């Protein structure tokens, strides 16, 4: 079976999914829809529902062109604060790279400014229908912790068969956000979709499109963001069954580069959280964690949710039966972290993949940051 009729056209980002929706006989969503919250009608890149940010003075240090948010934990997963620049070593394609700026956030030092934004996505498209209400309730439980007073500004997106719907722009009012999440019944699974292989293709397309739209929505907002995707992720495909042509792979590679670059430039770290019990598919994503260097290595599984989570410096939690605890583990990454910057070396060609590694000069610590980036001449 050839993929030519439903591969992404990514030559122009604004038209990235036009061919899909035309083929499927659906309208192409022009933007993320608002869900009716008190500040949901604000422009996508407009007000956040929080006090306006006071312009910050330029840092004394020279900032590099590429910024990395780095989370350091001990063996129990507890964030580690109190590290200095001298504790960090950055490798770009296994070669030492000069760290041009260093900022520590949390612990006894400054808080993030602007605050780290948490983006929660309730994925009703890839969840079994009977699990949607359970996942939603556990999200509500998270929002109502501490009397509904959220530690970080949180926005809630809902992915349905009609597209991506935003319930409320970032807010610290967990009670109001929980109330909106509890009134979503009329929006869930409103359109039937094909089953089997074709249904999986449609869900894959809609899901990846939605992550791109979120990244596009966030690109003009300063600061770090945690994108927490509640659901099992979109389908994982067997490359042999897809029978991709080289033209397909070129388009897949272009999409991989675009999504990787947008997530990096908007400082989004993705997180995969899910309910249930582990099965044979739980760890399949680990076969696709290596960076894609050429079009000949590009396949749809390279854009899986869990792959994107690891490569963006986020994490994969679950499956288990406590989604609220998984969300709390993700949000903990907003409390203590480090931001470093560097300049990339000269690129010999477009879309040149560079593997990144951050090492800490202390035993027993684990590091999470972006796995790589695509360099341009």
C-alpha positions in Angstrom: 0.0 0.0 0.0 1.5 3.3 -1.1 1.3 6.4 1.2 1.4 9.0 -1.6 -2.2 9.9 -1.3 -2.0 10.9 2.4 1.5 12.0 3.1 2.1 15.5 4.6 2.7 18.5 2.4 5.1 20.5 4.5 6.7 22.8 2.0 4.7 25.7 3.6 3.9 25.3 7.2 0.6 27.3 7.0 -0.6 24.7 4.5 0.9 21.7 6.3 -2.2 19.7 6.6 -4.4 21.0 3.7 -3.9 17.9 1.6 -5.0 15.6 4.4 -8.2 17.4 5.1 -9.0 17.8 1.4 -8.5 14.1 0.9 -10.6 13.2 3.9 -13.5 15.5 2.8 -13.1 17.6 5.9 -12.6 21.3 6.5 -9.0 22.2 7.3 -9.0 23.9 10.8 -7.7 27.4 10.4 -6.7 27.7 14.0 -7.2 26.3 17.5 -10.8 26.8 18.5 -11.8 28.4 21.8 -13.9 26.4 24.2 -15.9 29.2 25.9 -13.9 29.9 29.0 -13.9 33.4 30.5 -10.7 34.3 28.7 -10.9 31.6 26.0 -12.0 34.2 23.4 -8.7 36.1 23.7 -6.4 36.0 20.6 -4.2 32.9 20.4 -1.1 34.9 21.0 -2.8 37.5 23.2 -3.6 37.7 26.8 -2.7 34.9 29.2 -5.1 35.7 32.0 -2.0 36.6 34.2 -0.6 40.0 35.0 1.3 41.6 32.1 4.9 40.7 32.2 7.3 43.5 33.1 10.1 43.7 30.5 13.2 42.2 31.9 16.7 43.8 31.5 19.0 42.1 29.1 21.3 39.6 30.8 24.8 40.5 31.4 26.1 37.4 29.7 26.1 37.0 26.0 23.2 34.7 25.0 23.9 32.0 22.5 21.7 31.3 19.5 20.4 28.0 20.9 19.0 27.6 24.4 18.6 24.4 26.3 16.5 23.8 29.4 18.2 21.1 31.5 16.6 19.1 34.3 18.9 17.3 36.7 17.6 14.7 39.1 19.0 12.3 41.6 18.4 8.5 41.4 15.0 8.8 43.1 13.9 11.4 40.5 14.1 14.4 42.9 15.2 17.7 41.1 18.7 18.8 42.1 19.4 22.5 42.7 22.5 24.4 43.6 24.6 23.4 40.6 27.0 25.9 38.9 28.2 26.5 35.4 31.5 24.7 36.3 29.4 21.5 36.9 28.1 21.4 33.3 29.8 20.1 30.1 28.0 20.4 26.7 28.8 18.1 23.8 27.7 18.9 20.3 28.2 15.9 18.0 30.5 14.5 20.7 32.6 17.7 20.6 32.9 20.1 23.5 30.8 23.3 22.9 31.3 26.5 24.8 28.4 27.4 27.1 27.8 31.1 26.6 25.2 31.7 29.3 23.9 29.9 32.4 20.8 30.5 34.5 19.7 28.4 37.4 16.0 28.4 38.3 14.4 27.2 41.6 15.9 26.1 44.9 17.4 29.1 46.7 17.9 31.1 43.5 15.5 33.1 41.3 12.1 31.8 40.0 11.5 31.5 36.3 10.4 34.8 34.7 8.0 34.5 33.0 6.7 31.5 34.9 6.9 28.1 33.2 3.6 27.5 31.4 2.0 24.0 31.7 -0.1 23.0 28.7 -2.4 20.1 29.4 -3.8 18.1 26.4 -6.8 15.8 26.9 -6.5 13.4 23.9 -10.0 12.0 23.3 -9.1 10.8 19.8 -6.6 8.1 20.8 -8.1 7.1 24.1 -10.7 4.3 24.3 -14.1 6.0 24.7 -14.7 4.4 28.1 -11.3 5.8 29.4 -12.0 9.5 28.4 -14.1 10.3 31.5 -11.5 8.6 33.8 -8.6 10.6 32.4 -10.6 13.8 32.5 -11.5 13.2 36.2 -7.8 12.7 37.1 -7.0 16.0 35.3 -9.7 17.6 37.4 -8.2 16.1 40.5 -4.8 17.7 39.6 -6.4 21.1 39.0 -8.2 21.0 42.4 -5.2 20.3 44.4 -4.2 22.9 47.0 -7.7 24.3 46.9 -7.4 25.0 43.2 -4.4 27.3 43.6 -2.0 26.2 40.8 1.7 26.6 41.2 2.2 27.2 37.5 -0.1 28.8 34.9 -2.0 26.1 33.2 -3.9 26.0 29.9 -6.2 23.1 28.8 -6.6 21.8 25.3 -8.9 19.1 24.2 -8.3 17.0 21.1 -11.5 15.7 19.6 -12.4 14.4 16.2 -13.3 17.9 15.2 -9.9 19.2 16.0 -8.0 21.0 18.8 -10.1 23.1 21.2 -8.7 25.4 23.9 -10.7 25.7 27.1 -8.8 28.5 28.7 -5.7 30.5 28.2 -3.0 30.1 30.9 -4.4 30.6 34.4 -3.6 30.0 38.0 -7.3 29.4 38.8 -7.5 25.6 39.0 -11.1 25.6 40.2 -12.3 27.5 37.2 -10.4 25.3 34.8 -11.6 22.2 36.5 -15.2 23.4 36.2 -14.7 23.8 32.4 -13.1 20.4 32.1 -16.1 18.8 33.9 -18.5 20.2 31.2 -16.9 18.7 28.1 -19.4 15.8 27.5 -21.0 17.4 24.5 -17.6 17.9 22.8 -16.2 14.4 23.0 -16.2 12.0 20.0 -18.7 14.1 18.0 -17.6 12.7 14.6 -17.1 9.1 13.7 -13.8 8.0 12.2 -12.7 5.0 10.2 -11.6 1.9 12.0 -8.6 -0.2 11.2 -5.5 0.9 9.3 -7.2 4.0 7.7 -8.6 5.1 11.0 -5.1 4.9 12.5 -3.8 7.0 9.7 -6.4 9.6 10.3 -5.7 9.7 14.1 -2.0 10.0 13.4 -2.5 12.9 11.0 -4.9 14.8 13.4 -2.6 14.3 16.4 0.6 15.4 14.8 -1.1 18.4 13.3 -2.4 19.4 16.7 1.1 19.3 18.2 2.3 21.6 15.4 -0.6 24.0 16.0 0.2 24.2 19.7 3.8 24.9 18.9 2.7 27.6 16.4 0.4 29.1 19.0 3.2 29.3 21.6 6.0 30.6 19.4 5.6 34.2 20.3 5.3 33.6 24.0 8.6 33.9 26.0 9.7 31.4 28.5 9.7 27.7 29.0 6.6 25.4 28.4 5.7 21.9 29.5 3.4 20.2 27.1 1.7 17.3 28.9 -0.2 15.0 26.6 -2.8 12.8 28.4 -3.4 9.7 26.4 -1.6 6.7 24.9 -0.3 8.7 22.0 -1.1 8.3 18.3 -0.7 4.9 16.5 2.8 3.4 16.1 3.2 2.0 12.6 5.2 -0.9 11.2 7.5 0.6 8.6 7.2 -2.6 6.4 3.5 -2.2 6.1 3.6 1.4 5.2 5.7 0.7 2.1 7.0 4.3 2.1 8.5 5.6 -1.1 11.6 7.8 -1.0 9.3 10.8 -1.8 7.3 9.9 1.3 10.5 9.8 3.3 11.6 13.2 2.0 8.3 14.7 3.2 8.5 12.8 6.5 12.0 14.2 7.1 10.9 17.7 6.3 8.1 17.3 8.9 10.5 15.9 11.5 12.8 18.9 11.0 10.0 21.4 11.2 8.4 19.9 14.4 11.8 19.4 16.1 12.8 23.0 15.3 9.5 24.5 16.4 9.5 22.7 19.7 13.1 23.8 20.4 12.5 27.5 19.4 9.4 27.8 21.5 11.1 26.0 24.4 8.5 23.3 24.6 9.3 20.0 26.4 6.8 17.3 25.7 5.6 14.7 28.2 3.6 11.5 27.6 1.3 10.4 30.4 -1.2 7.5 30.2 -3.5 5.2 32.2 -3.6 1.4 32.1 -1.2 -1.4 32.2 2.0 -2.0 30.2 1.7 -4.2 27.1 3.9 -5.2 24.2 3.6 -1.7 22.6 4.6 0.2 25.7 8.4 0.3 24.9 8.3 0.1 21.1 9.1 3.8 21.0 12.6 3.1 22.2 13.5 1.7 18.8 13.1 5.2 17.3 14.9 7.5 19.7 18.0 8.0 17.6 18.1 11.3 15.7 17.0 11.2 12.1 20.0 12.4 10.0 18.7 11.9 6.5 15.5 11.3 4.6 16.4 7.7 4.1 16.1 7.2 7.9 12.7 9.0 8.2 9.6 7.0 9.0 6.3 7.8 10.7 7.3 6.2 14.0 10.0 8.9 14.4 7.1 11.3 15.1 5.5 9.2 17.8 4.5 11.0 21.0 6.9 9.2 23.3 9.7 9.7 20.8 9.0 13.5 20.7 8.8 13.5 24.5 12.3 12.1 25.0 13.9 14.0 22.2 12.5 17.3 23.5 13.9 16.9 27.0 10.6 15.8 28.5 9.7 12.4 29.8 7.4 9.4 29.4 5.4 8.4 32.5 3.0 5.5 32.8 1.0 3.6 32.0 -0.4 3.1 35.5 -3.6 4.0 37.4 -2.6 7.3 38.9 -2.6 10.0 36.2 -2.7 12.8 38.7 0.6 11.7 40.2 2.1 11.5 36.7 1.0 15.1 36.0 2.6 16.2 39.3 5.9 14.5 38.3 5.8 16.5 35.0 5.1 19.8 36.7 8.0 19.2 39.1 10.3 19.9 36.2 9.1 23.5 36.2 10.3 24.1 39.8 14.1 23.4 39.4 16.0 23.5 36.2 18.9 25.2 34.4 19.0 27.1 31.1 22.2 27.2 29.1 22.9 28.7 25.7 25.5 28.1 23.0 26.2 29.0 19.3 26.1 26.1 16.9 29.1 25.4 14.6 28.9 26.2 10.9 26.7 23.8 9.0 27.9 22.2 5.8 24.4 21.6 4.5 20.7 22.4 5.3 19.0 20.3 8.0 22.3 19.0 9.4 21.4 16.9 12.5 23.5 17.5 15.6 23.4 15.2 18.6 23.5 17.0 22.0 24.6 15.7 25.4 24.9 17.6 28.7 27.1 16.0 31.4 27.2 16.9 35.1 30.5 16.6 37.0 28.9 14.9 40.0 28.2 11.2 40.5 24.7 9.7 40.7 22.8 12.4 38.8 20.7 12.1 35.7 20.2 14.7 33.1 17.4 15.4 30.7 17.5 18.0 27.9 17.0 18.0 24.1 18.6 15.1 22.3 19.6 17.2 19.3 18.8 19.9 16.8 18.9 20.6 13.1 21.6 23.1 12.1 21.3 25.4 9.1 24.1 27.1 7.0 
